[in-house]
């Protein structure tokens, strides 16, 4: 019934964004009634007053130009970014920035109405991926992206970028409903078929005097293409069907079949309330609930002499059940006036339920139940608390620079990792028998910061700031086998001081230039410190003595803002000492019999020094021809390991998943206010998975390849209340890997109605 509903949605529906500091220019005024969250947005901007290069996209631009099924889609055309979304319903979609790769999720901060969506419990493209699922594209008012660690208001996790998502609240009665269908094709090795998705979302809101209320529900049923493959050095004796190829190191292997073929049933429920205590003070509460019921299957290519399907244990990791129930809460008090803005906000993100179970015995017999393993991450999560304020004195001059803005604040966060693995007598019921492995621990950071923007002369401003942080890691515990009693890790603490400075010049003609310098410390995540490392078929204890990363970043930007848009030019340079990157080394592993052995493996270590420098050009022009808009960017980065005595082969090589070239281009034709047609292109040059760039073969599972894809979108407003959109992603059907295989041609149709 669930799959048939999904198919029906596709059948029924089938019968980039411009970026700028003023991204709402040209937006549809009919949507102004739903943007009263501008008070929180305005207060946030007034307080943090970030001296960063910024890009932005608003709701109207998203609906016009982006095939956005989930929130991470909305930023895929912004300069310097790559979003690794493997399929609809993917829970693991990190972003790569100008200087950091897809495995550096802890180098980005992502917020939705002040709720931290960045999972800073890890620094990877798995459980460290942002919790995008708690926001739907339909909710968005505006998204602002800040580049680099140049604001003292943000921690060193902003080395790559800060993404601030602002959602809407109603000013009058409103209701929305969207029905969406997606169909994409996959053809790789012997797996060739289509995969469908159906999504239904609705929201309702109203304003009752000083109270604004909004509720929304999004229901998604998705089927994704395989994201992994079972491989081996040779096919099992007596079987046929294995496909010979090479692994990413160029060594001969065989592909035995496809795994991790996911079927998701997801629900997102949001409730947002805001109460105006006065004309200048607002109290707000946000509740989010994310539910995901996933089933992953496999497709073996192996056959025996009688033609029966054959499986190996290599298929078991990609055959599983997963259940998630994640909660998010945010409570804030915001004040904003002509001279003073302030905010108090506390947030909580909790893994109320997060379990995954896999069989232990061979398929297909084990598919119905029996022995297996159950991993439980329930209780993992984080809390944050921020208090901040800004005091503005003096009027803005003709270029928009204010007389003086003094900002300051305090921050507290606590992250907790709880991961326990059990043997199971019946894996399909998530039954637990014996604890076989565990990773647990906490980190805590307290910080104070101050930042002052001073107008030196008309059109010239100097912003100086500093952030002092105190960090602690504690309650670490690791267990790697049933027989091993476990290790209690030693607590650690350190502190760091991060100065910032930015000099900006503006001219009334629209020209601007800014030179920014900053130091930032990115502390190890609790997962890097206490998450066990997998070595073949055994687990090894992690390294709880990792040092913080220290980044020294610099950027020179030159911009021109005019009536038709803007042009930007950037030069950037980043030196990181002690970069936390997975690389090959020796580690102590506890064997199943309880003995300890030193083995060679890839695990997170401090790399002595990395260096990333480059240039970026970005353009956003409206009406370059009558009714035609253009936005695009080109980024060149030379990001290398510059010193690493522990792994000399990595020196001078590109950092993992940071390519030399990234580019995008978006062209939109809107002959009238009802119809818009957009064509967009995204590309990346060759990049690598390993620190020494030894993965020489890219067109294979776990390889990192170049890609070039073209997307199309058509949007038509049928009336003031109804609109229809049809889009195609990767219309050129390009095949590529970023460790995982990505969808080929994908068609999306959506029907939107509003009151």
C-alpha positions as CSV (number, residue, x, y, z in Angstrom):
1,X,0.0,0.0,0.0
2,X,2.8,2.4,0.8
3,X,4.6,1.8,-2.4
4,X,1.4,2.0,-4.4
5,X,0.7,5.4,-2.8
6,X,4.2,6.6,-3.9
7,X,3.7,5.3,-7.4
8,X,0.3,7.0,-7.6
9,X,1.7,10.3,-6.5
10,X,4.3,10.1,-9.3
11,X,1.6,9.1,-11.9
12,X,-0.8,11.9,-10.9
13,X,1.9,14.6,-11.0
14,X,3.4,13.4,-14.1
15,X,-0.3,13.5,-16.2
16,X,19.4,28.0,-8.8
17,X,19.2,30.4,-7.1
18,X,20.2,33.9,-7.4
19,X,22.5,34.8,-4.6
20,X,23.0,38.3,-3.2
21,X,23.0,40.3,0.0
22,X,19.6,41.6,-1.1
23,X,18.3,38.2,-2.4
24,X,14.7,39.3,-1.9
25,X,15.0,41.9,-4.6
26,X,12.3,41.2,-7.2
27,X,10.6,38.7,-4.9
28,X,6.9,38.1,-5.3
29,X,5.1,40.6,-3.1
30,X,2.1,38.2,-2.6
31,X,4.3,36.3,-0.2
32,X,5.0,39.3,2.1
33,X,2.2,38.3,4.5
34,X,4.2,35.3,5.7
35,X,7.5,36.9,6.4
36,X,6.9,38.4,9.9
37,X,9.8,36.3,11.2
38,X,11.9,39.2,9.9
39,X,12.1,40.5,13.5
40,X,14.2,37.5,14.6
41,X,16.2,37.7,11.4
42,X,16.8,41.4,11.7
43,X,17.8,41.0,15.3
44,X,20.2,38.2,14.5
45,X,21.9,40.3,11.8
46,X,22.0,43.4,13.9
47,X,23.6,41.4,16.8
48,X,26.2,39.3,15.0
49,X,26.8,41.9,12.3
50,X,29.0,39.4,10.5
51,X,31.9,40.9,8.5
52,X,31.8,37.9,6.2
53,X,31.2,37.5,2.5
54,X,27.6,36.3,2.3
55,X,25.2,34.8,-0.2
56,X,21.4,34.4,0.2
57,X,18.4,32.9,-1.4
58,X,14.7,33.6,-0.6
59,X,11.6,31.5,-0.9
60,X,10.5,32.9,-4.2
61,X,13.8,32.2,-5.8
62,X,13.8,28.6,-4.5
63,X,10.3,28.0,-5.9
64,X,11.2,29.5,-9.3
65,X,14.6,28.0,-10.0
66,X,15.3,25.0,-7.8
67,X,14.0,21.4,-7.9
68,X,13.9,21.3,-4.1
69,X,12.5,18.2,-2.7
70,X,14.3,18.7,0.6
71,X,16.0,21.7,2.2
72,X,19.6,20.8,1.3
73,X,18.6,21.1,-2.4
74,X,18.0,24.8,-2.0
75,X,21.7,25.7,-1.7
76,X,23.2,23.5,-4.3
77,X,23.9,26.4,-6.8
78,X,25.4,28.8,-4.2
79,X,29.1,29.7,-4.8
80,X,31.8,27.2,-3.7
81,X,29.4,24.6,-2.2
82,X,28.8,21.0,-3.1
83,X,25.9,19.1,-1.4
84,X,26.3,15.4,-1.3
85,X,22.7,14.2,-1.5
86,X,22.6,10.6,-2.7
87,X,18.9,10.2,-3.2
88,X,15.5,11.5,-1.9
89,X,15.2,10.6,1.7
90,X,18.9,10.5,2.3
91,X,19.7,11.2,6.0
92,X,23.4,11.8,5.3
93,X,23.9,14.9,3.1
94,X,27.0,16.9,4.2
95,X,28.2,20.0,2.4
96,X,31.7,20.7,1.0
97,X,33.0,24.3,1.0
98,X,35.8,26.1,-0.8
99,X,38.5,24.6,1.5
100,X,36.9,21.6,3.2
101,X,35.6,18.3,1.8
102,X,32.6,16.2,2.3
103,X,34.2,14.4,5.2
104,X,34.6,17.6,7.2
105,X,31.0,18.1,8.3
106,X,32.2,19.7,11.6
107,X,33.6,22.6,9.6
108,X,30.2,24.0,8.9
109,X,27.5,25.4,11.2
110,X,23.9,25.1,10.0
111,X,21.0,26.7,11.9
112,X,17.2,26.8,11.4
113,X,15.6,29.6,13.5
114,X,18.6,29.3,15.9
115,X,18.3,25.5,16.2
116,X,21.6,23.9,15.5
117,X,21.2,21.3,12.7
118,X,24.9,20.5,12.4
119,X,25.5,17.2,14.1
120,X,28.8,18.1,15.9
121,X,28.9,14.7,17.5
122,X,31.1,13.6,14.5
123,X,33.1,15.0,11.6
124,X,32.2,12.8,8.7
125,X,29.6,12.2,6.0
126,X,27.7,9.7,8.0
127,X,26.3,10.4,11.5
128,X,28.1,13.8,11.4
129,X,25.8,15.0,8.5
130,X,23.5,17.9,9.2
131,X,19.9,17.1,10.3
132,X,18.4,18.8,7.3
133,X,15.3,16.6,7.7
134,X,13.8,19.0,10.3
135,X,13.1,21.7,7.8
136,X,11.0,21.5,4.6
137,X,11.6,23.8,1.6
138,X,8.0,25.0,1.9
139,X,8.8,26.6,5.4
140,X,11.7,28.7,4.2
141,X,11.6,32.5,4.2
142,X,15.3,33.0,3.5
143,X,18.6,31.2,3.7
144,X,21.9,33.2,4.4
145,X,25.3,31.6,3.9
146,X,28.4,33.2,5.5
147,X,31.8,32.1,4.2
148,X,34.8,31.7,6.6
149,X,35.4,32.1,10.4
150,X,35.5,35.9,10.3
151,X,32.7,36.6,12.8
152,X,33.5,36.3,16.6
153,X,29.9,35.3,17.1
154,X,30.5,31.8,15.8
155,X,32.8,29.0,16.9
156,X,35.7,27.6,14.9
157,X,33.2,25.2,13.3
158,X,32.5,28.1,11.0
159,X,35.9,27.5,9.2
160,X,34.0,26.4,6.1
161,X,30.6,28.2,6.3
162,X,27.6,29.2,8.4
163,X,24.1,28.5,7.0
164,X,21.3,30.4,8.7
165,X,17.8,29.1,7.6
166,X,15.0,31.5,8.6
167,X,11.5,30.0,8.4
168,X,8.2,31.8,8.3
169,X,5.4,32.6,10.7
170,X,1.9,33.9,9.6
171,X,0.7,37.5,9.9
172,X,-2.8,36.4,8.9
173,X,-4.6,33.1,8.2
174,X,-2.8,30.9,5.7
175,X,-2.7,27.4,4.5
176,X,-0.5,25.5,2.0
177,X,-0.5,22.1,0.4
178,X,2.0,20.5,-1.9
179,X,1.9,17.2,-3.7
180,X,5.2,16.1,-5.2
181,X,6.4,13.1,-7.2
182,X,9.9,12.1,-8.2
183,X,11.1,9.4,-10.6
184,X,14.8,8.7,-11.1
185,X,16.7,6.0,-13.1
186,X,19.7,4.0,-12.1
187,X,21.8,1.8,-14.3
188,X,25.1,0.4,-12.9
189,X,26.5,-3.1,-13.3
190,X,23.5,-5.4,-13.3
191,X,21.1,-3.2,-11.4
192,X,18.9,-1.3,-13.8
193,X,15.5,0.1,-12.8
194,X,13.6,3.2,-11.8
195,X,13.0,4.5,-8.3
196,X,10.0,6.6,-7.3
197,X,9.2,9.0,-4.5
198,X,6.0,10.6,-3.3
199,X,5.8,13.5,-0.9
200,X,2.8,15.3,0.6
201,X,3.1,18.4,2.8
202,X,0.7,20.8,4.3
203,X,0.8,23.7,6.7
204,X,-1.6,26.0,8.4
205,X,-1.1,29.2,10.4
206,X,-2.7,32.3,11.7
207,X,-2.1,35.3,13.9
208,X,-4.3,36.0,16.9
209,X,-3.4,39.5,18.2
210,X,0.1,39.2,19.7
211,X,0.2,35.4,19.1
212,X,1.4,33.8,15.8
213,X,1.0,30.0,15.3
214,X,2.2,27.7,12.6
215,X,2.0,24.0,12.1
216,X,3.2,21.8,9.3
217,X,3.5,18.1,8.3
218,X,5.6,16.6,5.6
219,X,5.1,12.9,4.6
220,X,7.7,11.3,2.3
221,X,7.8,7.8,0.8
222,X,11.0,7.4,-1.1
223,X,12.9,4.6,-2.8
224,X,16.6,5.2,-3.5
225,X,19.1,3.6,-5.9
226,X,21.8,1.4,-4.4
227,X,24.4,3.5,-2.5
228,X,26.9,0.7,-2.0
229,X,28.1,-2.5,-3.6
230,X,29.4,-5.8,-2.2
231,X,32.9,-6.4,-3.6
232,X,35.6,-9.1,-3.2
233,X,39.0,-10.0,-4.7
234,X,37.4,-12.9,-6.4
235,X,34.0,-14.6,-6.9
236,X,33.0,-17.4,-4.6
237,X,33.8,-20.9,-6.0
238,X,31.0,-22.4,-8.1
239,X,29.3,-19.1,-8.9
240,X,28.8,-16.9,-12.0
241,X,27.6,-13.3,-12.4
242,X,30.4,-11.4,-10.6
243,X,31.5,-8.4,-12.6
244,X,35.3,-7.7,-12.9
245,X,36.4,-4.1,-12.4
246,X,38.9,-2.2,-10.3
247,X,38.8,-0.6,-6.9
248,X,39.7,3.0,-6.3
249,X,43.4,2.1,-5.9
250,X,43.4,0.5,-9.4
251,X,43.5,-3.1,-8.1
252,X,41.4,-5.8,-9.7
253,X,38.2,-6.7,-7.8
254,X,34.8,-8.2,-8.6
255,X,31.4,-6.7,-7.9
256,X,29.1,-9.3,-6.3
257,X,26.0,-7.2,-6.2
258,X,24.2,-4.0,-5.1
259,X,23.4,-3.2,-1.4
260,X,21.8,-0.4,0.7
261,X,18.8,-0.1,-1.6
262,X,16.8,2.1,0.7
263,X,13.1,2.5,1.2
264,X,12.2,5.4,3.5
265,X,8.9,6.4,5.2
266,X,9.6,9.8,6.7
267,X,7.5,12.3,8.6
268,X,8.4,15.8,9.8
269,X,6.1,17.6,12.2
270,X,6.7,21.2,13.1
271,X,5.0,23.6,15.5
272,X,6.1,27.2,15.9
273,X,4.7,29.7,18.3
274,X,5.6,33.4,18.8
275,X,4.1,35.9,21.2
276,X,4.8,39.6,21.1
277,X,5.3,40.7,24.7
278,X,5.6,44.3,23.5
279,X,6.3,46.2,20.3
280,X,10.0,45.3,20.7
281,X,10.1,42.0,22.5
282,X,9.1,38.6,21.3
283,X,9.1,35.1,22.9
284,X,9.2,32.1,20.5
285,X,9.1,28.3,20.8
286,X,9.7,25.8,18.1
287,X,9.1,22.0,18.2
288,X,10.3,19.6,15.6
289,X,9.8,15.9,15.3
290,X,11.5,13.7,12.6
291,X,10.4,10.1,12.1
292,X,12.1,7.7,9.7
293,X,11.3,4.1,9.1
294,X,13.9,2.6,6.7
295,X,14.3,-0.7,5.0
296,X,17.4,-1.5,3.0
297,X,17.6,-4.5,0.6
298,X,20.3,-6.0,-1.7
299,X,20.6,-7.3,-5.2
300,X,23.0,-10.2,-5.6
301,X,24.4,-10.9,-9.1
302,X,25.8,-14.3,-8.1
303,X,24.2,-17.5,-9.3
304,X,25.1,-21.1,-8.7
305,X,25.0,-23.9,-11.2
306,X,21.3,-24.4,-10.8
307,X,20.6,-20.7,-11.4
308,X,19.8,-19.9,-7.7
309,X,20.8,-16.6,-6.2
310,X,23.9,-16.8,-4.0
311,X,24.8,-14.4,-1.2
312,X,28.0,-13.8,0.9
313,X,28.4,-12.2,4.3
314,X,29.4,-9.0,2.4
315,X,25.7,-8.3,1.7
316,X,24.7,-8.3,5.4
317,X,25.9,-4.7,6.2
318,X,23.7,-3.4,3.4
319,X,20.5,-5.3,4.5
320,X,19.0,-3.7,7.5
321,X,16.1,-2.0,9.3
322,X,16.4,1.4,10.8
323,X,14.0,3.5,13.0
324,X,14.6,7.1,13.9
325,X,12.7,9.4,16.2
326,X,14.5,12.7,16.7
327,X,13.2,15.7,18.6
328,X,14.3,19.4,18.4
329,X,13.2,22.2,20.7
330,X,14.1,25.9,20.7
331,X,13.0,28.6,23.1
332,X,14.0,32.2,22.6
333,X,13.4,35.7,23.8
334,X,14.3,38.5,21.3
335,X,14.3,42.3,21.6
336,X,15.1,44.7,18.9
337,X,15.0,48.5,18.8
338,X,16.8,51.3,17.0
339,X,19.9,51.3,19.3
340,X,19.9,47.9,21.0
341,X,19.2,44.3,19.9
342,X,19.4,41.3,22.1
343,X,18.5,37.6,22.2
344,X,18.5,34.7,24.6
345,X,18.0,31.3,23.0
346,X,18.3,27.7,24.2
347,X,18.1,24.6,21.9
348,X,17.9,20.9,22.4
349,X,18.3,18.1,19.8
350,X,17.7,14.6,21.1
351,X,17.9,11.1,19.5
352,X,14.8,9.8,21.2
353,X,15.1,6.6,19.2
354,X,17.8,5.7,16.8
355,X,18.3,2.0,16.1
356,X,19.6,-0.1,13.2
357,X,19.6,-3.9,13.0
358,X,21.4,-6.2,10.6
359,X,21.4,-10.0,10.1
360,X,24.5,-12.1,11.0
361,X,23.8,-15.3,9.1
362,X,23.8,-15.6,5.3
363,X,20.9,-14.3,3.2
364,X,18.3,-15.1,2.1
365,X,17.6,-17.4,5.1
366,X,18.4,-14.6,7.6
367,X,16.1,-12.1,5.9
368,X,13.1,-13.3,7.9
369,X,14.9,-13.0,11.3
370,X,17.3,-14.9,13.5
371,X,20.8,-13.9,14.8
372,X,22.0,-10.4,14.1
373,X,23.3,-7.2,15.6
374,X,21.5,-4.1,16.8
375,X,23.1,-0.6,17.1
376,X,21.4,1.9,19.4
377,X,22.3,5.5,19.5
378,X,19.3,6.6,21.6
379,X,20.3,9.4,24.0
380,X,22.8,11.0,21.6
381,X,22.2,14.7,21.1
382,X,23.2,18.2,22.1
383,X,22.1,21.3,23.9
384,X,23.1,24.9,23.3
385,X,22.5,28.2,25.1
386,X,23.4,31.6,23.8
387,X,23.0,35.1,25.1
388,X,24.0,38.0,22.8
389,X,23.4,41.7,22.3
390,X,24.4,44.6,20.1
391,X,24.6,48.4,20.8
392,X,24.5,50.7,17.8
393,X,25.5,54.4,18.0
394,X,25.6,56.9,15.1
395,X,23.7,57.0,11.9
396,X,24.7,55.1,8.8
397,X,26.6,57.0,6.2
398,X,25.7,57.3,2.5
399,X,27.3,53.9,1.7
400,X,25.3,52.1,4.5
401,X,28.1,51.7,7.1
402,X,26.9,52.5,10.5
403,X,28.7,54.7,13.0
404,X,29.5,52.0,15.5
405,X,28.2,48.6,16.3
406,X,29.4,46.9,19.5
407,X,28.3,43.2,19.7
408,X,29.0,40.7,22.5
409,X,27.7,37.4,23.9
410,X,28.2,34.2,25.7
411,X,27.8,30.6,24.5
412,X,27.5,27.1,26.1
413,X,27.1,23.8,24.4
414,X,27.2,20.1,25.4
415,X,27.4,17.2,23.0
416,X,26.8,13.6,24.0
417,X,27.5,10.4,22.1
418,X,25.8,7.1,23.1
419,X,26.4,4.2,20.7
420,X,25.8,0.6,21.9
421,X,25.9,-2.5,19.7
422,X,24.3,-5.7,20.9
423,X,24.1,-9.3,19.6
424,X,20.5,-10.2,18.8
425,X,18.5,-13.4,18.8
426,X,16.0,-11.8,16.4
427,X,17.3,-8.9,14.5
428,X,14.0,-8.0,12.8
429,X,12.4,-7.2,16.2
430,X,15.4,-5.2,17.4
431,X,15.8,-7.8,20.3
432,X,19.0,-7.3,22.3
433,X,21.0,-10.1,23.9
434,X,24.6,-9.2,24.8
435,X,26.5,-5.9,24.7
436,X,29.3,-6.4,22.2
437,X,30.6,-2.8,21.6
438,X,30.1,0.7,23.0
439,X,31.2,4.2,22.3
440,X,30.2,7.0,24.7
441,X,31.4,10.4,25.8
442,X,30.7,14.1,26.1
443,X,32.2,17.4,25.1
444,X,31.4,20.8,26.6
445,X,32.3,24.3,25.4
446,X,31.9,27.6,27.1
447,X,32.7,30.9,25.3
448,X,32.5,34.6,25.4
449,X,32.9,36.9,22.5
450,X,33.0,40.6,21.6
451,X,33.1,42.4,18.2
452,X,33.2,46.1,17.4
453,X,32.6,47.7,14.0
454,X,34.1,51.2,13.9
455,X,33.6,53.7,11.1
456,X,37.0,55.2,10.6
457,X,36.0,57.7,7.9
458,X,33.0,57.9,5.6
459,X,32.8,54.6,3.6
460,X,35.5,52.9,5.6
461,X,34.9,50.5,8.6
462,X,37.2,48.4,10.7
463,X,35.7,45.4,12.5
464,X,37.7,43.8,15.3
465,X,36.6,40.9,17.4
466,X,37.8,38.1,19.7
467,X,36.4,34.8,21.0
468,X,37.6,33.0,24.1
469,X,36.6,29.4,24.5
470,X,37.0,26.8,27.2
471,X,36.6,23.2,26.1
472,X,36.3,19.9,27.9
473,X,35.9,16.2,26.9
474,X,34.9,13.8,29.6
475,X,33.0,10.5,30.4
476,X,34.6,8.7,27.5
477,X,34.1,5.0,27.4
478,X,34.9,2.4,24.7
479,X,34.2,-1.3,24.5
480,X,35.1,-3.3,21.3
481,X,34.2,-6.9,22.0
482,X,31.9,-9.0,24.1
483,X,34.8,-10.2,26.2
484,X,36.5,-6.8,26.6
485,X,35.3,-5.0,29.7
486,X,35.9,-1.7,28.1
487,X,38.2,1.3,28.7
488,X,37.3,4.5,30.6
489,X,39.0,7.3,28.7
490,X,40.9,10.1,30.5
491,X,39.1,13.5,30.6
492,X,40.7,16.4,28.8
493,X,40.4,20.2,28.7
494,X,41.9,23.1,26.9
495,X,41.1,26.7,26.0
496,X,41.7,28.9,22.9
497,X,41.7,32.5,21.9
498,X,40.6,33.6,18.4
499,X,41.1,37.2,17.2
500,X,39.3,38.5,14.1
501,X,39.8,41.7,12.0
502,X,38.1,43.0,8.9
503,X,38.7,46.3,7.0
504,X,35.9,47.3,4.6
505,X,35.7,50.1,2.0
506,X,32.5,51.2,0.3
507,X,31.9,53.7,-2.4
508,X,28.6,55.3,-3.3
509,X,29.0,54.0,-6.9
510,X,28.5,50.5,-5.6
511,X,32.1,49.3,-5.3
512,X,33.1,47.5,-2.1
513,X,36.3,45.9,-1.0
514,X,37.0,43.9,2.2
515,X,40.1,42.3,3.7
516,X,39.4,39.8,6.5
517,X,41.8,38.0,8.8
518,X,40.8,35.4,11.5
519,X,42.1,32.7,13.7
520,X,39.7,29.9,14.7
521,X,39.9,26.7,16.7
522,X,37.8,23.7,15.8
523,X,37.7,21.3,18.8
524,X,37.5,17.5,18.2
525,X,34.0,16.2,18.2
526,X,32.9,13.6,20.7
527,X,32.8,11.0,17.8
528,X,36.3,11.7,16.8
529,X,37.5,11.3,20.3
530,X,35.4,8.3,21.4
531,X,33.9,6.7,18.3
532,X,35.5,3.3,17.8
533,X,37.4,2.7,14.5
534,X,36.4,-0.3,12.3
535,X,39.5,-2.3,11.2
536,X,38.4,-5.1,8.9
537,X,36.0,-7.2,10.9
538,X,37.1,-5.9,14.3
539,X,36.8,-2.6,16.2
540,X,39.8,-0.6,17.5
541,X,39.8,2.0,20.3
542,X,39.9,5.6,19.1
543,X,42.5,8.2,19.9
544,X,41.1,10.4,22.8
545,X,44.2,12.6,22.7
546,X,43.4,14.5,19.4
547,X,44.3,18.2,19.4
548,X,42.1,21.0,18.2
549,X,42.5,22.3,14.7
550,X,43.8,25.8,14.4
551,X,42.9,27.7,11.3
552,X,44.3,31.0,10.2
553,X,42.2,32.3,7.4
554,X,42.4,35.4,5.1
555,X,40.1,36.7,2.4
556,X,40.2,39.7,0.0
557,X,36.9,40.4,-1.7
558,X,36.0,43.0,-4.3
559,X,32.4,43.6,-5.3
560,X,30.3,45.8,-7.4
561,X,26.6,46.2,-6.6
562,X,24.3,47.8,-9.2
563,X,20.7,48.0,-10.2
564,X,21.0,44.8,-12.3
565,X,22.8,42.8,-9.6
566,X,26.4,42.3,-8.6
567,X,29.8,40.8,-9.4
568,X,32.2,39.5,-6.8
569,X,35.9,38.5,-6.9
570,X,37.6,36.7,-4.0
571,X,41.1,35.6,-3.1
572,X,41.3,33.3,-0.1
573,X,44.0,31.5,1.9
574,X,43.7,29.1,4.8
575,X,46.4,27.5,6.9
576,X,45.3,24.7,9.3
577,X,47.6,23.3,11.9
578,X,46.6,19.9,13.3
579,X,43.8,19.3,10.8
580,X,41.7,16.4,11.8
581,X,41.6,14.1,8.8
582,X,41.5,10.3,8.4
583,X,44.8,8.9,7.3
584,X,46.7,5.6,7.4
585,X,48.6,4.7,10.6
586,X,49.0,1.9,13.2
587,X,46.4,1.4,15.9
588,X,45.8,-1.1,18.7
589,X,42.8,-3.4,18.0
590,X,41.3,-6.0,20.3
591,X,40.6,-9.3,18.5
592,X,37.5,-11.3,19.1
593,X,39.4,-13.7,21.4
594,X,40.4,-10.8,23.6
595,X,44.0,-10.5,22.5
596,X,45.4,-7.1,21.4
597,X,47.3,-6.6,18.1
598,X,48.8,-3.6,16.3
599,X,47.2,-3.2,12.9
600,X,47.4,-0.7,10.0
601,X,44.2,1.2,9.4
602,X,42.8,4.5,8.3
603,X,41.5,6.6,11.3
604,X,41.3,10.3,12.3
605,X,44.6,11.8,13.2
606,X,46.1,15.3,13.4
607,X,47.8,16.3,10.2
608,X,50.6,18.7,10.9
609,X,49.6,21.4,8.4
610,X,47.4,21.9,5.5
611,X,47.1,24.9,3.2
612,X,44.3,25.9,0.9
613,X,44.4,29.0,-1.3
614,X,42.4,30.0,-4.3
615,X,40.2,32.4,-6.2
616,X,36.4,32.6,-6.8
617,X,34.4,34.7,-9.1
618,X,30.6,35.0,-8.7
619,X,28.0,36.9,-10.8
620,X,24.3,37.6,-10.2
621,X,22.7,39.7,-13.0
622,X,19.1,40.4,-13.6
623,X,17.7,41.2,-17.1
624,X,21.0,40.6,-18.9
625,X,18.5,40.4,-21.8
626,X,14.8,41.2,-21.5
627,X,13.3,38.7,-19.1
628,X,16.5,36.7,-18.6
629,X,18.5,36.5,-15.4
630,X,21.9,34.9,-14.9
631,X,23.8,33.7,-11.8
632,X,27.0,31.7,-11.7
633,X,30.3,31.2,-10.0
634,X,33.7,29.6,-10.6
635,X,35.9,28.5,-7.8
636,X,39.6,27.4,-8.0
637,X,41.2,26.0,-4.9
638,X,44.6,24.5,-4.4
639,X,44.1,22.7,-1.1
640,X,47.0,20.5,-0.1
641,X,48.8,18.8,2.8
642,X,51.9,21.0,3.3
643,X,53.6,19.2,6.2
644,X,53.0,15.7,7.6
645,X,56.0,13.8,8.9
646,X,53.8,10.9,9.9
647,X,52.6,10.3,6.3
648,X,55.2,11.9,3.9
649,X,53.4,10.5,0.8
650,X,50.6,13.0,1.4
651,X,52.7,16.1,1.2
652,X,51.7,18.3,-1.8
653,X,48.6,16.2,-2.5
654,X,45.1,17.5,-2.7
655,X,43.0,17.3,0.5
656,X,40.2,14.7,0.4
657,X,37.2,15.7,-1.7
658,X,38.4,19.2,-2.3
659,X,38.8,19.5,-6.1
660,X,40.7,22.2,-7.9
661,X,37.6,23.4,-9.8
662,X,34.0,23.9,-8.9
663,X,31.5,25.9,-11.0
664,X,27.8,26.5,-11.5
665,X,25.6,28.6,-13.8
666,X,21.8,29.3,-13.6
667,X,19.8,31.0,-16.4
668,X,16.2,31.9,-15.8
669,X,13.8,33.2,-18.5
670,X,10.5,34.8,-17.2
671,X,8.5,36.3,-20.0
672,X,5.7,37.3,-17.6
673,X,4.9,37.0,-13.9
674,X,3.3,33.6,-14.3
675,X,5.9,31.5,-16.1
676,X,9.6,30.9,-15.5
677,X,12.0,28.4,-17.2
678,X,15.4,27.7,-15.6
679,X,18.4,25.9,-16.9
680,X,21.3,25.2,-14.5
681,X,24.6,23.4,-14.6
682,X,26.9,22.1,-11.9
683,X,30.4,20.8,-12.2
684,X,33.4,19.6,-10.3
685,X,36.9,18.5,-11.4
686,X,38.5,15.3,-10.2
687,X,39.0,14.9,-6.5
688,X,40.3,12.2,-4.2
689,X,39.2,10.2,-1.1
690,X,42.7,9.6,0.3
691,X,45.2,12.0,1.8
692,X,48.0,10.7,-0.5
693,X,45.7,10.7,-3.6
694,X,46.4,7.0,-4.1
695,X,42.9,6.4,-5.3
696,X,43.8,6.6,-8.9
697,X,40.7,5.0,-10.3
698,X,37.6,7.2,-9.9
699,X,34.8,5.4,-11.9
700,X,34.1,2.8,-9.2
701,X,32.4,2.4,-5.9
702,X,34.3,4.4,-3.2
703,X,36.0,6.5,-5.9
704,X,35.7,10.3,-6.2
705,X,35.1,11.4,-9.8
706,X,34.6,14.6,-11.7
707,X,31.0,15.4,-12.7
708,X,29.0,17.7,-14.9
709,X,25.2,17.8,-14.7
710,X,22.5,19.9,-16.2
711,X,19.2,20.6,-14.5
712,X,15.9,22.1,-15.9
713,X,12.9,23.6,-14.2
714,X,9.6,25.1,-15.4
715,X,7.2,26.8,-13.1
716,X,3.7,28.1,-14.0
717,X,1.2,29.9,-11.8
718,X,-2.2,28.6,-12.8
719,X,-3.9,31.2,-10.5
720,X,-3.2,33.3,-7.5
721,X,-3.6,30.2,-5.4
722,X,-2.2,27.3,-7.5
723,X,1.0,26.7,-9.3
724,X,2.7,23.7,-11.0
725,X,6.3,22.9,-11.5
726,X,8.1,20.3,-13.6
727,X,11.9,19.7,-13.3
728,X,14.6,17.4,-14.4
729,X,17.9,17.0,-12.6
730,X,20.9,15.5,-14.4
731,X,19.1,15.6,-17.7
732,X,22.3,14.7,-19.4
733,X,22.2,11.4,-17.5
734,X,25.8,11.7,-16.3
735,X,27.2,8.7,-14.3
736,X,29.6,9.5,-11.4
737,X,30.7,8.5,-8.0
738,X,31.4,10.5,-4.9
739,X,32.3,7.4,-2.9
740,X,28.6,6.3,-3.6
741,X,26.9,6.2,-7.0
742,X,24.6,9.1,-7.6
743,X,21.2,9.2,-9.4
744,X,21.1,9.5,-13.1
745,X,18.3,11.4,-14.8
746,X,15.6,12.4,-12.2
747,X,12.2,14.0,-13.0
748,X,10.2,15.9,-10.4
749,X,6.7,17.2,-10.7
750,X,4.9,19.3,-8.0
751,X,1.6,20.9,-7.5
752,X,1.3,23.7,-4.9
753,X,-1.8,25.3,-3.5
754,X,-2.1,28.2,-1.0
755,X,-5.1,29.9,0.6
